[in-house]
Amino acid sequence: MALPPSDARWQRRATTTYLLLRLAQAATLIVYLVGSLLLTGGQFKQGQGPMWGEVLYFPLFSVPGWLMVGVSVLGVLLVTPVLVLARVSDAGRIGGAFAATGAAAAASFMFAAVLPAESAGELALRWTAAWTDGGVAIVLMVLSLVLSVRSDRARERAGLPKWTGMEDDDQH
Protein backbone atom coordinates (compact mmCIF):
# COMPACT_ATOMS: atom_id res chain seq x y z
CA MET A 1 0.00 0.00 0.00
CA ALA A 2 1.44 3.34 -1.04
CA LEU A 3 1.37 6.45 1.06
CA PRO A 4 -0.44 9.52 -0.25
CA PRO A 5 2.08 11.82 -2.00
CA SER A 6 2.01 14.39 0.80
CA ASP A 7 2.76 11.75 3.46
CA ALA A 8 5.52 10.18 1.36
CA ARG A 9 7.09 13.60 0.75
CA TRP A 10 6.88 14.45 4.47
CA GLN A 11 8.46 11.10 5.35
CA ARG A 12 11.35 11.62 2.89
CA ARG A 13 12.02 15.13 4.22
CA ALA A 14 11.84 14.00 7.84
CA THR A 15 14.15 11.07 7.09
CA THR A 16 16.69 13.24 5.28
CA THR A 17 16.70 15.86 8.03
CA TYR A 18 16.94 13.14 10.67
CA LEU A 19 19.90 11.48 8.94
CA LEU A 20 21.72 14.81 8.60
CA LEU A 21 21.16 15.55 12.29
CA ARG A 22 22.44 12.15 13.40
CA LEU A 23 25.42 12.19 11.04
CA ALA A 24 26.35 15.65 12.35
CA GLN A 25 26.44 14.15 15.86
CA ALA A 26 28.78 11.40 14.71
CA ALA A 27 30.93 13.89 12.79
CA THR A 28 31.26 16.00 15.94
CA LEU A 29 32.77 13.01 17.73
CA ILE A 30 35.20 12.40 14.87
CA VAL A 31 36.29 16.05 14.92
CA TYR A 32 36.72 15.86 18.70
CA LEU A 33 38.82 12.68 18.56
CA VAL A 34 41.03 13.74 15.65
CA GLY A 35 41.41 17.25 17.06
CA SER A 36 42.31 15.83 20.47
CA LEU A 37 44.85 13.53 18.87
CA LEU A 38 46.51 16.37 17.02
CA LEU A 39 46.06 19.37 19.31
CA THR A 40 45.76 18.23 22.94
CA GLY A 41 48.62 15.77 22.89
CA GLY A 42 46.34 12.78 22.42
CA GLN A 43 44.34 13.49 25.60
CA PHE A 44 40.67 12.88 24.94
CA LYS A 45 39.35 12.19 28.43
CA GLN A 46 39.67 13.68 31.87
CA GLY A 47 42.25 12.09 34.15
CA GLN A 48 44.50 11.10 31.28
CA GLY A 49 47.44 13.41 30.70
CA PRO A 50 48.77 14.40 27.30
CA MET A 51 50.93 11.75 25.67
CA TRP A 52 53.04 14.31 23.80
CA GLY A 53 53.37 18.07 23.48
CA GLU A 54 50.01 19.79 23.46
CA VAL A 55 49.11 22.81 21.39
CA LEU A 56 45.79 23.42 23.18
CA TYR A 57 44.62 22.45 26.65
CA PHE A 58 42.14 19.63 27.22
CA PRO A 59 39.27 19.52 26.42
CA LEU A 60 39.49 20.61 22.81
CA PHE A 61 35.83 21.64 23.08
CA SER A 62 32.93 20.70 25.27
CA VAL A 63 29.41 19.86 24.21
CA PRO A 64 26.91 21.34 26.66
CA GLY A 65 24.32 19.00 28.11
CA TRP A 66 21.43 21.27 27.08
CA LEU A 67 22.61 21.08 23.46
CA MET A 68 22.89 17.30 23.59
CA VAL A 69 19.37 16.99 25.01
CA GLY A 70 18.05 19.47 22.46
CA VAL A 71 19.53 17.46 19.58
CA SER A 72 18.14 14.24 21.06
CA VAL A 73 14.65 15.71 21.43
CA LEU A 74 14.79 17.07 17.88
CA GLY A 75 15.86 13.61 16.73
CA VAL A 76 12.88 12.02 18.48
CA LEU A 77 10.54 14.56 16.87
CA LEU A 78 12.02 13.92 13.41
CA VAL A 79 12.10 10.14 13.67
CA THR A 80 8.49 9.85 14.86
CA PRO A 81 6.91 10.37 11.39
CA VAL A 82 9.54 8.07 9.90
CA LEU A 83 8.49 5.33 12.33
CA VAL A 84 4.75 5.97 12.07
CA LEU A 85 4.72 6.04 8.26
CA ALA A 86 7.17 3.12 7.78
CA ARG A 87 6.13 0.47 5.25
CA VAL A 88 7.72 -2.80 4.22
CA SER A 89 9.28 -1.04 1.23
CA ASP A 90 11.09 1.29 3.67
CA ALA A 91 13.26 -1.49 5.13
CA GLY A 92 16.43 -0.04 3.61
CA ARG A 93 15.60 3.50 4.73
CA ILE A 94 14.92 2.34 8.29
CA GLY A 95 18.15 0.33 8.28
CA GLY A 96 20.05 3.45 7.25
CA ALA A 97 18.35 5.46 9.98
CA PHE A 98 19.36 2.76 12.48
CA ALA A 99 23.00 2.93 11.37
CA ALA A 100 23.13 6.73 11.65
CA THR A 101 21.38 6.61 15.02
CA GLY A 102 23.81 3.98 16.29
CA ALA A 103 26.72 6.26 15.37
CA ALA A 104 25.00 9.23 17.03
CA ALA A 105 24.27 7.21 20.17
CA ALA A 106 27.91 6.12 20.34
CA ALA A 107 28.93 9.79 20.09
CA SER A 108 26.49 10.77 22.84
CA PHE A 109 27.70 8.03 25.18
CA MET A 110 31.32 8.94 24.46
CA PHE A 111 30.76 12.63 25.20
CA ALA A 112 28.82 11.81 28.36
CA ALA A 113 31.63 9.54 29.56
CA VAL A 114 34.76 11.52 28.70
CA LEU A 115 33.99 15.24 28.83
CA PRO A 116 34.40 17.04 32.11
CA ALA A 117 31.10 18.30 33.54
CA GLU A 118 30.75 21.65 35.21
CA SER A 119 28.02 20.29 37.49
CA ALA A 120 26.02 17.17 38.30
CA GLY A 121 23.12 18.65 36.33
CA GLU A 122 25.31 19.03 33.25
CA LEU A 123 26.39 15.42 33.53
CA ALA A 124 22.79 14.28 34.02
CA LEU A 125 21.74 16.11 30.85
CA ARG A 126 24.51 14.43 28.85
CA TRP A 127 23.55 10.97 30.10
CA THR A 128 19.86 11.69 29.45
CA ALA A 129 20.72 12.56 25.85
CA ALA A 130 22.87 9.45 25.49
CA TRP A 131 20.19 7.10 26.80
CA THR A 132 17.54 8.79 24.66
CA ASP A 133 19.68 8.29 21.55
CA GLY A 134 20.34 4.68 22.59
CA GLY A 135 16.61 4.05 23.05
CA VAL A 136 15.83 5.43 19.60
CA ALA A 137 18.57 3.21 18.14
CA ILE A 138 17.00 0.14 19.75
CA VAL A 139 13.53 1.02 18.40
CA LEU A 140 14.97 1.52 14.91
CA MET A 141 16.91 -1.74 15.14
CA VAL A 142 13.77 -3.71 16.01
CA LEU A 143 11.72 -2.00 13.29
CA SER A 144 14.51 -2.57 10.76
CA LEU A 145 14.61 -6.28 11.57
CA VAL A 146 10.82 -6.63 11.36
CA LEU A 147 10.60 -4.75 8.06
CA SER A 148 13.54 -6.70 6.60
CA VAL A 149 11.89 -10.03 7.37
CA ARG A 150 8.57 -8.82 5.94
CA SER A 151 10.36 -7.46 2.87
CA ASP A 152 12.08 -10.80 2.28
CA ARG A 153 8.75 -12.62 2.57
CA ALA A 154 7.08 -10.22 0.14
CA ARG A 155 9.95 -10.57 -2.35
CA GLU A 156 9.78 -14.36 -2.04
CA ARG A 157 6.02 -14.33 -2.75
CA ALA A 158 6.68 -12.17 -5.83
CA GLY A 159 9.32 -14.62 -7.08
CA LEU A 160 12.20 -12.23 -6.44
CA PRO A 161 15.38 -13.13 -4.56
CA LYS A 162 15.43 -12.29 -0.86
CA TRP A 163 17.64 -9.38 0.14
CA THR A 164 19.24 -11.41 2.91
CA GLY A 165 20.27 -14.24 0.57
CA MET A 166 21.87 -12.20 -2.19
CA GLU A 167 25.38 -12.65 -0.77
CA ASP A 168 24.96 -16.44 -1.02
CA ASP A 169 24.43 -16.19 -4.78
CA ASP A 170 27.82 -14.51 -5.22
CA GLN A 171 29.66 -17.43 -3.65
CA HIS A 172 28.49 -20.06 -6.16
VEXROMAR-511442 format. One record per residue: x, y negated, z negated of N, C-alpha, C in turn; residue in three letters. Coordinates in steps of 0.2 Angstrom, whole numbers, plus 5000, padded with zeros to 4 digits. Each point is the difference from the previous one (the first is absolute). Layout:
<pts>
XYZXYZXYZALA;...
</pts>
This chain:
<pts>
500450065000499649945000500449945000MET;499949955005500449945000499749954996ALA;500549964998499849944996499749945004LEU;499649964998499849945004500649965002PRO;500049975005500649965002500349954995PRO;499549974996500249954995500350044994SER;499850054998500350044995500750035002ASP;500050025006500750035002500549955001ALA;499849945002500449945000500349984993ARG;499550004996500149984993500550054997TRP;499950065001500450064997500749995003GLN;500149995007500749995003500349944997ARG;499749944999500349944997500250024993ARG;499650034996500150014993500650054999ALA;500050055005500650055000500649965001THR;500049965006500649975002500349954994THR;499649964997500249964995500250044994THR;499750054998500250044995500750035001TYR;500150035006500650035001500649945000LEU;499949945002500549955000500149984993LEU;499550004996500149984993500450064996LEU;499850065001500450054997500750015003ARG;500149995006500750005003500449944997LEU;499749944999500449954997500250014993ALA;499650044996500250024994500650055000GLN;500050045005500650055000500649965003ALA;499949965004500649965003500349954995ALA;499649984995500249964994500550044996THR;499850074999500550044996500650015004LEU;500050015007500650015004500549944999ILE;499749945001500349944999500449994994VAL;499650024994500350004994500650054999TYR;499950065002500550054999500649985004LEU;499949985007500649985004500349944997VAL;499649954998500349944998500450014993GLY;499750044996500450024994500650035001SER;500050055005500650035002500649955002LEU;499849965004500549955003500149944995LEU;499549984997500149934996500150004993LEU;499750064997500150004992500550054998THR;500450025004500550054999499750074999GLY;499550015003499750075000499550014994GLY;499949954996499650014994499349985002GLN;499550054999499350005002499650014995PHE;500250014994499650014994500349974994LYS;499649984995500249984994500450054996GLN;500549984996500450054996500650035004GLY;500049995006500550025005500549945002GLN;500650014999500449945001500250005008GLY;500349955002500250005008500650055001PRO;499950035005500650055002500649975003MET;499949945003500549965003499949935000TRP;500449965002499949935000499349975002GLY;499749964996499349985002500049935002GLU;499649995005500049935003499449964996VAL;499550044999499449974996499950044994LEU;499749974995499850044994499450045001TYR;500050054996499450055000499449964996PHE;499450015002499750035006500149965006PRO;500050035006500049965006499449965000LEU;499450024999499449975000499550044995PHE;499549974998499650044996499349995003SER;499650054999499350005003499549994994VAL;499749945000499649994994499450054999PRO;499850024994499550054999499349985003GLY;499849935000499449985003500050005007TRP;500650005003500050015008499950075002LEU;500350044996499950085001499350024999MET;499749974995499350024999499649975005VAL;500149945002499649975006500150035006GLY;500650035002500150045006499650065000VAL;500050034994499750074999499249995000SER;499749954997499349985001499849995007VAL;500449965004499949995007500050065004LEU;500550044998500050075003499450044999GLY;499850004994499350044999499549975004VAL;499949935000499549975004500050025007LEU;500650005003500150015007499950085002LEU;500250044995500050075002499250034999VAL;499649964996499350034999499650015006THR;500049955005499750015006500350065004PRO;500650005000500450065003499750064998VAL;500050014993499750064997499350025002LEU;499649944999499350015001499850025007VAL;500349975005499950015007500450055003LEU;500450044996500450055003499650065003ALA;500250025006499750065004500550055001ARG;499850065002500550055002500549985005VAL;499849965005500449975005500649954997SER;499949984994500449964997500650034996ASP;500050075000500550034996500749985001ALA;500249985006500749975001500149934997GLY;499549965000500049944997500050004993ARG;499750044997500050014993500650034997ILE;500350055004500750024999500549955000GLY;500049955005500449955000499949954994GLY;499449994998499949964994500350034994ALA;499950074999500350034995500749994999PHE;500450015006500749995000500249934998ALA;499749955003500249934998499849994992ALA;499550034998499849994993500550044995THR;500250055002500550044997500649964999GLY;500349975005500649965000499849944996ALA;499549975000499849944996500050024993ALA;499750064998499950024993500750014997ALA;500550035005500750014997500349944999ALA;499949955004500349934999499749974993ALA;499350014999499749974994500350044994SER;500150065000500350044994500749984999PHE;500449995005500749985000500049934996MET;499649965003500149934997499850004993PHE;499450044998499850004993500650034996ALA;500350055002500550034996500749974999ALA;500249965006500749974999500049934999VAL;499549965002500149934999499949984993LEU;500449954997499949984993499349965000PRO;499750014994499449974999500049944995ALA;499749945002500149954995499650014994GLU;499550045000499550024995499750065000SER;499750034995499650065001499450005004ALA;499749945001499549995004500250005008GLY;500649975001500350015007500150075002GLU;500350044995500150075001499350045001LEU;499549984996499450045001499749985007ALA;500049945002499849985007500350045005LEU;500750015000500450045005499750075000ARG;500050034994499850074999499350015003TRP;499549954998499350015003500050005007THR;500449955003500150005008500250075002ALA;500550024997500350075003499550064999ALA;499750004995499550064999499449995005TRP;499849935001499549995005500250025007THR;500649985002500250035006500150075001ASP;500250034994500150085000499350035001GLY;499549974996499350035001499749995007GLY;500149955003499849995007500450055004VAL;500650014999500450055004499750074999ALA;499850024994499750064999499350015004ILE;499649954999499450005004500150015008VAL;500449965002500250005007500350075002LEU;500450034996500350075001499450055001MET;499550004995499550055000499649995006VAL;499849935002499649995006500350025006LEU;500749995000500450025006499950075001SER;500150044995500050075000499350035002LEU;499549974997499350025002499949995008VAL;500149945002499949985007500450045005LEU;500650014998500550045004499750075001SER;499750034995499750075000499450005004VAL;499649954999499449995004500149995008ARG;500649965001500249985007500250075003SER;500450044997500250065003499550055001ASP;499550004996499450045001499649985006ARG;499949935001499649975005500450015007ALA;500750005000500450015006499950075002ARG;500050054995500050075001499350015003GLU;499549984998499350015003500049975007ARG;500349955001500049975007500550035005ALA;500450054997500550045004500649975001GLY;500249954996500649965000500550034995LEU;500649995001500550034995499949964993PRO;500150034995500049964993500649965000LYS;500049944996500549964999500650034996TRP;499750044995500550034995500450065004THR;499850035005500350055003500449985006GLY;500149945002500349985006500850015000MET;500350004994500750014999500150085001GLU;499650044999500150075001500050025008ASP;499749965004500050015007500749985003ASP;500449964997500649985002500550054999ASP;499950044995500550054998500050065005GLN;499550015004499950065004500349995007HIS;
</pts>
